[in-house]
Amino acid sequence: MRIYLVRHAESESQVDLSVLLNKQDCDQEITVRGWNQAHAVAEWFEIQIREFAKNPGFLALLIRSPWKRAVQTSAPIIERLG
């Protein structure tokens, strides 16, 4: 069994703390760099999953927070893996 934990990609407040004055933490989006990070991790996961999917009883499960940056980070993974 393998378990992978992925933190959200770079978010707006990681680049500019003033974002916290105008947006709730749960509504922060990921940056352009964050989108690149999310796509890179999705590509990595696709390679990992392709290899492990050959095993009988293989199960992949993605659990994420409903916060916007987590949803955005997981979107490329979901797109690649279905």
Buried (B, 14 or more C-beta within 10 A) or exposed (E): EEEEEBEBBBBBBBEEEEBEEEBEEEEBBBBEEBBBBBBEBBEBBBEBBEEEEEEEEEEBEEEBEEBBBBBBBBBBBEEBBE
